[in-house]
Amino acid sequence: MSLFADEFSQSVSEHADGSQVWQQCLADLQMELQEKDYRQWITPLRPQLDDGVLILLAPNAIFVNHVNSYLARIKALVTTYGQGAISDVRVEMVVSTTPSTKAKPKAAARTKTSTAVVESLSIDPTFTFDGFVKGRANQDAYNACNELSKKDSKYNYGPIFIYGSSGLGKTHLMHAMAHRYQKYGKSFFYFTKEHFYSTTLKAVVNDKIDKFKKEICAADLLIIDDMHMYDGKKAPKVTEILMTLFEHFSQPGKQVVMASNRPPSQMTNFDDRSISRLSGGLSLAILPPDMEMRVQILEKKASLLQIDLPRDCAIFMAQNLPPDVRGLEGALKNVRMSADLKGVPVTMALVRDAIRDQVQSRARALNAESIRDLVAEFYEISPKDLMGKKRARNIARPRQMAMALIREVTRDSFPEIGQVFGGRDHTTVMHACEKIEELKMTDPSIETDYHKLKMMLEYA
């Protein structure tokens, strides 16, 4: 595994033009493909430019056959982004053999005979600690992953469990740890749910499960992504093996890091004993980035995509787009495409036009009525109750919560908000907003509910 990675790392550094074109293609492919398909089949590919031909090196013949289904789209992207850098735009799939073998165009694909039962998925070369934008929303997770992956770290917190909504950087941090381990000559295994299930079941069917576990346990770092997708009750044998590996990598000298969209305590697809074991390590939340951090992300991504993005444009995008990294990057690509097609620099007018549909879609999702209805659903009452005259605490408090959220998220006026709640006057709405601000400082349950609802709205 490490020899394969070293070979591809050297290939990328020796062929900068091919790598740059491929990075631009990756940005488009990541948005177009399902996340699991992109991570499993596209990120392991490595570019090599040979006599004007862009060759994609693959870890084995299985990849060659599968990636052929994406080949037409890849060629189109290379044609778009390769002008000037690649004279003869063709894409050929060649299987990497040994570190000393140089891949040739049109060479017959060969695979090296291997007795290994399991192979790790490859890691994204761009997912490093240097490329991660750190802020208040993710600083605990970043600091822990950064510190615990250092060669001479004096800390040992046991398993790391990173949780948060999709697109916030969980996979980025885990890949960054793997890069650090690789740099120090240590080994790792990286699994998504699909890859772990398929390789585990294959080992069970072939009666090689002991060798499967032995090979994985020989590594220094185990990375398990998409933990929320595992079903410990429907696939108990796979879960048993997973938890056995978890216990092994929880020992001193080993490290296990997992990612999920929810904390261990809410992993209801596992039994109570497994939940208790998963909760025994370091649980770290990654929250949606605040305004300042979203601007930083946009500026960093713009630099990587070679977009000259004025700061006022970055601020406008941060204010009007959902706060996940993937969505921000997709909007940036729309801006770049619009500027390229029109042959003009990026301006506020161009940005407004390029992301108009995304802004309007978000605005429609975040109006007063939708927020009111979401709060009603959250507290398991009807929207009619919030609009009615009942003043019982179990209705009045959610009503005040909804008013405060609408005011913060939409910036509607107090009279406009009052109309959504049965025609209440502006002083009632003002009182509601002030009351929720007061309770957030004194009542932890109100502060928690407000934060949860805010996160739900940000991903609406």
C-alpha positions in Angstrom: 0.0 0.0 0.0 2.7 2.5 0.9 4.8 1.6 -2.2 1.7 2.3 -4.3 1.1 5.6 -2.6 4.8 6.6 -2.9 4.8 5.8 -6.7 1.8 7.9 -7.3 3.1 10.8 -5.2 6.3 10.9 -7.2 4.2 10.7 -10.5 2.2 13.7 -9.5 5.2 15.8 -8.5 7.0 15.1 -11.8 4.0 16.0 -14.0 2.6 19.2 -12.5 0.5 20.1 -15.6 -1.3 16.8 -15.7 -2.0 17.0 -12.0 -3.4 20.5 -12.2 -5.8 19.5 -15.0 -6.8 16.5 -13.0 -7.5 18.5 -9.9 -9.9 20.7 -11.9 -11.6 17.6 -13.2 -11.9 16.2 -9.7 -13.8 19.3 -8.5 -16.5 18.7 -11.2 -16.6 15.0 -10.7 -17.1 15.4 -6.9 -20.2 17.5 -7.5 -21.6 15.3 -10.3 -21.2 11.8 -8.7 -22.6 10.3 -5.6 -20.2 10.9 -2.7 -19.6 7.2 -2.1 -18.8 6.6 -5.8 -16.5 9.6 -6.0 -14.5 8.5 -2.9 -14.3 4.8 -3.7 -13.6 5.0 -7.5 -12.3 8.4 -8.4 -10.1 9.7 -5.6 -7.7 6.7 -5.7 -6.8 7.5 -9.4 -3.5 9.3 -10.0 -2.6 11.3 -13.0 0.5 10.9 -15.1 1.3 13.0 -18.2 3.2 11.1 -20.9 3.9 12.6 -24.4 0.8 14.7 -24.2 -1.4 11.9 -23.0 -3.1 12.1 -19.6 -2.9 8.6 -18.0 -4.9 7.7 -14.9 -3.1 5.1 -12.8 -5.4 2.7 -10.9 -4.6 0.4 -8.0 -6.0 -2.7 -9.6 -7.9 -4.1 -12.6 -11.3 -3.8 -10.8 -10.8 0.0 -11.0 -10.0 -0.1 -14.7 -13.2 -1.9 -15.5 -15.4 0.3 -13.2 -13.9 3.7 -14.2 -14.6 2.9 -17.8 -18.2 3.9 -17.1 -17.0 7.4 -16.3 -14.5 7.6 -19.1 -16.6 9.7 -21.5 -17.3 12.3 -18.9 -13.6 12.4 -17.8 -12.5 12.9 -21.4 -14.9 15.8 -21.8 -13.6 17.5 -18.6 -9.9 17.0 -19.7 -10.8 18.5 -23.0 -12.3 21.5 -21.2 -9.5 22.1 -18.7 -6.5 20.7 -20.6 -6.2 23.4 -23.3 -2.6 24.6 -23.4 -1.4 22.1 -20.8 -2.1 18.9 -22.7 -1.6 18.8 -26.5 -3.2 15.4 -27.2 -6.1 15.0 -24.9 -6.7 11.3 -24.4 -7.4 9.3 -21.2 -6.2 5.8 -20.8 -6.5 3.5 -17.8 -3.3 1.7 -16.8 -2.9 -0.5 -13.7 0.1 0.3 -11.6 2.4 -2.6 -11.1 5.7 -2.0 -9.2 7.3 1.3 -8.0 10.0 1.1 -10.7 7.6 0.5 -13.6 6.6 3.5 -15.6 3.1 3.4 -17.1 3.1 3.6 -20.9 0.2 4.7 -23.1 -1.7 1.7 -24.6 0.2 -0.7 -22.4 -1.5 -3.9 -21.5 -3.0 -3.8 -18.1 -1.4 -6.1 -15.6 -1.9 -6.7 -11.9 0.7 -7.8 -9.5 -0.2 -11.2 -7.9 -1.1 -10.5 -4.3 -2.1 -12.8 -1.4 -3.6 -10.0 0.6 -7.2 -10.5 1.7 -8.0 -6.8 2.1 -6.8 -3.6 0.6 -7.3 -0.1 2.0 -9.1 2.6 0.0 -6.8 5.3 -1.1 -6.9 8.8 0.5 -7.5 12.1 -1.3 -4.1 13.8 -2.0 -5.6 17.3 -1.3 -7.0 16.4 2.1 -4.1 17.5 4.3 -3.9 19.5 7.5 -2.5 22.5 5.6 -5.5 22.5 3.3 -8.0 22.5 6.1 -9.7 25.7 7.1 -9.8 25.8 10.9 -12.4 27.9 12.9 -14.5 27.8 16.0 -16.9 25.3 14.4 -14.2 22.6 14.0 -11.2 23.6 16.1 -11.6 20.8 18.7 -11.7 18.1 16.0 -8.9 19.7 14.1 -6.6 20.1 17.2 -7.2 16.5 18.3 -6.6 14.9 14.9 -3.6 17.1 14.3 -2.0 16.5 17.7 -2.7 12.7 17.9 -1.2 12.0 14.5 2.1 13.7 15.3 5.1 11.4 15.4 6.0 12.1 19.0 2.6 13.0 20.4 2.5 12.6 24.2 -1.3 12.3 24.3 -3.4 9.2 24.2 -7.2 9.8 24.3 -8.1 6.4 22.8 -10.6 6.2 19.9 -11.6 9.4 18.0 -15.2 9.8 17.0 -15.9 12.8 14.7 -19.6 13.7 14.1 -21.5 16.3 12.2 -23.6 16.9 9.1 -22.3 16.0 5.6 -19.9 18.3 3.9 -18.2 19.8 7.0 -14.8 18.2 6.8 -14.9 14.9 8.7 -13.4 12.9 5.9 -10.8 15.6 5.2 -9.5 15.4 8.8 -9.3 11.6 8.7 -7.4 11.6 5.4 -5.1 14.2 6.8 -4.3 11.9 9.7 -3.5 9.1 7.2 -1.2 11.4 5.2 0.7 12.2 8.5 1.0 8.5 9.4 2.2 7.7 5.9 4.8 10.5 6.1 6.3 8.9 9.2 6.4 5.4 7.7 3.3 4.1 9.5 0.5 2.2 7.9 -3.3 2.6 7.8 -6.5 1.1 6.6 -9.3 3.4 5.4 -12.8 2.0 4.9 -16.2 3.4 3.9 -19.2 1.4 4.9 -19.6 -0.2 1.4 -15.9 -1.2 1.2 -15.8 -2.7 4.7 -19.0 -4.7 4.1 -17.9 -6.1 0.7 -14.4 -7.0 1.8 -15.6 -8.5 5.1 -18.3 -10.6 3.5 -15.8 -11.8 0.9 -13.4 -12.9 3.6 -16.2 -14.7 5.5 -17.3 -16.5 2.3 -13.8 -17.6 1.4 -13.1 -18.7 5.0 -10.3 -16.1 5.4 -11.6 -13.9 8.1 -8.8 -14.6 10.5 -6.3 -13.5 7.9 -8.5 -10.5 7.1 -8.4 -9.4 10.7 -4.6 -10.1 11.1 -3.8 -8.0 8.1 -5.8 -5.0 9.3 -4.5 -5.4 12.9 -0.9 -5.1 11.6 -1.5 -1.5 10.6 -1.1 1.5 13.0 -4.2 3.5 12.1 -7.8 2.3 11.3 -10.2 4.8 9.7 -13.9 4.0 9.5 -16.1 6.4 7.6 -19.9 6.6 7.5 -20.5 4.9 10.8 -24.1 5.9 10.8 -24.7 3.7 7.7 -23.7 0.5 9.5 -26.6 -1.6 10.7 -25.5 -3.6 13.7 -28.8 -5.4 13.9 -29.2 -6.5 10.3 -25.6 -7.5 9.8 -24.5 -8.8 13.3 -21.5 -10.8 11.9 -20.0 -7.7 10.2 -20.6 -5.6 13.2 -19.0 -8.1 15.5 -15.8 -8.0 13.3 -16.0 -4.2 13.2 -16.1 -4.0 17.0 -13.3 -6.5 17.4 -11.1 -4.3 15.2 -12.3 -1.3 17.2 -11.1 -2.9 20.4 -7.7 -3.8 19.0 -7.1 -0.3 17.7 -8.2 1.2 21.0 -5.0 -0.2 22.6 -1.9 2.0 23.3 0.3 2.3 20.2 -2.7 2.0 17.9 -5.3 4.6 16.8 -8.8 4.3 15.4 -10.8 7.3 14.1 -14.4 7.1 13.0 -16.9 9.5 11.4 -20.7 9.8 11.6 -23.5 12.2 11.1 -24.5 11.8 14.8 -22.7 11.2 18.1 -22.1 7.7 19.5 -25.0 8.0 22.0 -27.4 8.3 19.1 -26.1 5.3 17.1 -29.4 3.4 17.5 -28.5 1.0 14.7 -26.1 -0.6 17.2 -26.9 -2.5 20.5 -26.4 -0.8 23.9 -23.0 -2.6 24.5 -21.5 -1.4 21.2 -22.8 2.2 21.8 -21.2 2.2 25.2 -17.8 1.1 23.7 -18.0 3.6 20.9 -18.7 6.3 23.5 -15.6 5.5 25.5 -13.2 7.6 23.4 -13.0 11.2 22.3 -16.2 12.4 20.7 -15.7 15.6 18.7 -18.4 17.6 17.0 -17.9 19.6 13.7 -20.5 22.3 13.5 -21.6 24.4 10.4 -19.1 27.2 9.9 -20.0 30.7 10.9 -19.9 33.7 8.5 -16.2 34.5 9.0 -15.2 30.9 8.5 -17.4 30.5 5.4 -15.6 33.5 3.9 -12.2 31.9 4.6 -13.3 28.6 3.1 -14.5 30.4 -0.1 -11.3 32.3 -0.4 -9.1 29.2 0.1 -11.2 27.1 -2.4 -11.1 30.0 -4.8 -7.3 30.0 -4.6 -7.2 26.3 -5.3 -9.5 26.6 -8.2 -7.5 29.6 -9.5 -10.4 32.0 -9.2 -9.7 35.7 -8.4 -12.6 36.2 -6.0 -13.1 39.7 -4.6 -13.8 39.8 -0.9 -17.2 41.4 -1.2 -18.2 38.6 -3.5 -17.0 36.0 -1.0 -19.0 37.7 1.8 -22.1 37.8 -0.4 -21.8 34.1 -1.1 -21.2 33.2 2.5 -24.3 35.1 3.5 -26.6 33.6 1.0 -25.5 29.9 0.6 -25.8 26.9 2.8 -22.8 26.6 5.1 -21.4 23.2 3.9 -18.0 23.1 2.2 -19.3 21.0 -0.8 -22.1 23.5 -1.5 -19.8 26.5 -1.3 -17.3 24.8 -3.7 -20.1 23.9 -6.1 -21.2 27.6 -6.2 -17.6 28.6 -6.8 -17.5 26.4 -9.8 -20.6 28.0 -11.2 -18.9 31.4 -10.8 -15.8 30.2 -12.5 -17.7 28.7 -15.4 -19.8 31.9 -15.9 -16.6 34.1 -15.9 -14.8 31.7 -18.3 -17.7 31.6 -20.8 -18.2 35.3 -20.7 -14.5 36.1 -20.7 -14.8 38.6 -17.9 -13.4 38.9 -14.4 -15.4 37.9 -11.3 -17.6 40.8 -10.1 -20.5 41.1 -7.7 -23.0 41.3 -10.7 -21.5 38.1 -12.2 -21.7 36.3 -8.8 -25.3 37.3 -8.2 -26.2 36.0 -11.7 -24.2 32.8 -11.4 -25.7 31.6 -8.1 -29.1 33.2 -8.5 -30.9 29.8 -8.5 -29.1 28.6 -5.4 -29.9 31.8 -3.5 -33.5 31.8 -4.5 -33.9 28.1 -3.6 -32.4 28.8 -0.1 -34.6 31.8 0.3 -37.7 29.8 -0.5 -36.7 27.1 2.0 -36.1 29.7 4.8 -39.3 31.8 4.9 -41.3 32.5 8.0 -43.9 29.9 7.3 -41.4 27.1 6.8 -39.5 28.0 10.0 -42.8 28.1 12.0 -43.8 24.7 10.7 -40.3 23.2 11.4 -40.5 24.4 15.0 -44.0 22.9 15.4 -42.7 19.6 14.1 -39.7 19.7 16.4 -41.9 20.2 19.5 -44.5 17.8 18.2 -47.4 20.3 18.1 -49.4 21.6 15.1 -48.7 24.9 13.3 -52.3 25.9 14.2 -51.4 25.8 17.9 -48.5 28.2 17.2 -50.9 30.5 15.3 -53.7 30.2 17.9 -54.4 31.9 21.2 -53.4 29.1 23.7 -50.9 30.3 26.2 -49.9 27.0 27.9 -46.2 26.8 28.4 -45.8 23.8 26.0 -47.2 26.0 23.2 -46.1 29.5 24.2 -42.4 28.6 24.5 -42.2 27.0 21.0 -44.1 30.0 19.6 -41.5 32.3 21.1 -38.7 30.1 19.8 -40.2 30.2 16.3 -40.5 34.0 16.4 -36.9 34.4 17.5 -35.6 32.1 14.8 -37.6 33.8 12.1 -36.2 37.1 13.2 -32.6 36.0 13.1 -32.7 33.9 10.0 -35.0 36.0 7.7 -34.6 39.4 9.2 -38.3 40.0 8.6 -39.8 42.9 10.5 -41.6 42.4 13.8 -45.1 43.2 12.2 -44.3 40.8 9.3 -43.5 38.0 11.8 -46.6 38.7 13.8 -48.8 38.1 10.8 -47.5 34.6 10.5 -48.7 33.9 14.0 -52.4 34.9 13.7 -51.9 38.6 13.4 -50.1 39.2 16.7 -48.7 42.8 17.1 -45.1 43.7 16.9 -44.6 44.1 20.7 -45.5 40.5 21.2 -42.8 39.4 18.7 -40.3 41.8 20.3 -41.0 40.3 23.7 -40.6 36.8 22.3 -37.2 37.5 20.8 -36.0 39.1 24.0 -37.3 36.3 26.1 -35.6 33.6 24.1 -32.3 35.5 24.3 -32.6 35.7 28.0 -33.5 32.0 28.4 -30.6 31.0 26.2 -28.3 32.4 28.9 -30.1 30.8 31.8 -31.8 27.6 30.6 -29.4 25.0 28.9 -32.4 23.2 27.3 -33.5 26.3 25.5 -30.0 27.0 24.3 -29.7 23.4 23.1 -33.0 23.5 21.3 -32.2 26.8 19.6 -28.9 25.5 18.4 -30.4 22.3 17.0 -33.1 24.2 15.2 -30.6 26.6 13.8 -28.5 23.8 12.4 -31.6 22.2 10.9 -32.5 25.5 9.2 -29.0 26.0 7.9 -29.2 22.7 6.0 -32.8 23.2 4.8 
